[in-house]
Amino acid sequence: MKHDLIDVFWLIIYPITLGGGKRLFAGGAIPAAFMLADSAVASNGVIVVNYERAGAIATGSY
């Protein structure tokens, strides 16, 4: 992530808790916008998601 080389993420999410956990991305990651391209849920509750790069991060004003 810190070299801005990622265009697609495939994540497999298991419905368990193992403790404090680790960060998915370490410090130094470049902010990037992604959008959900595909998803599926298995009968055992496992979720598979595909995120694709969505361009610049959109920010708003309040």
C-alpha positions in Angstrom: 0.0 0.0 0.0 2.7 2.5 0.7 4.0 2.3 -2.9 0.5 2.7 -4.4 0.7 -0.6 -6.4 -2.7 -2.1 -5.4 -5.6 -2.0 -7.8 -7.7 -4.9 -6.6 -8.3 -6.5 -3.2 -9.8 -10.0 -2.6 -10.6 -10.4 1.0 -11.8 -13.6 2.7 -13.5 -12.8 6.0 -14.1 -15.5 8.6 -16.8 -14.9 11.3 -14.5 -15.5 14.3 -12.7 -13.4 17.0 -9.2 -14.3 17.9 -8.2 -11.4 20.3 -6.8 -8.0 19.7 -6.0 -8.6 16.1 -3.6 -6.9 13.7 -4.1 -4.0 11.4 -4.8 -4.9 7.8 -2.5 -2.1 6.6 0.6 -1.0 8.5 1.5 2.7 8.9 2.7 4.5 5.8 -0.2 3.4 3.5 -1.2 5.9 0.9 -5.0 6.8 1.2 -6.9 5.3 -1.7 -10.6 4.8 -2.6 -12.0 1.4 -3.4 -15.5 0.2 -4.4 -17.1 -3.1 -4.0 -17.0 -5.1 -7.3 -18.3 -8.5 -6.2 -19.2 -10.4 -3.0 -20.3 -13.9 -2.0 -21.3 -15.5 1.3 -20.7 -19.2 1.9 -23.0 -21.4 3.8 -20.6 -21.4 6.8 -20.7 -17.6 7.0 -17.4 -16.9 5.3 -17.6 -13.7 3.2 -15.5 -13.3 0.0 -15.3 -9.7 -1.3 -13.6 -8.1 -4.3 -12.8 -4.4 -4.1 -11.5 -2.4 -7.1 -9.7 0.9 -7.2 -12.2 3.8 -7.5 -9.9 6.7 -8.2 -9.2 9.6 -5.8 -10.7 9.8 -2.4 -13.8 12.0 -2.4 -14.0 14.4 0.5 -16.8 16.8 1.4 -17.2 20.0 3.4 -19.5 20.5 6.3 
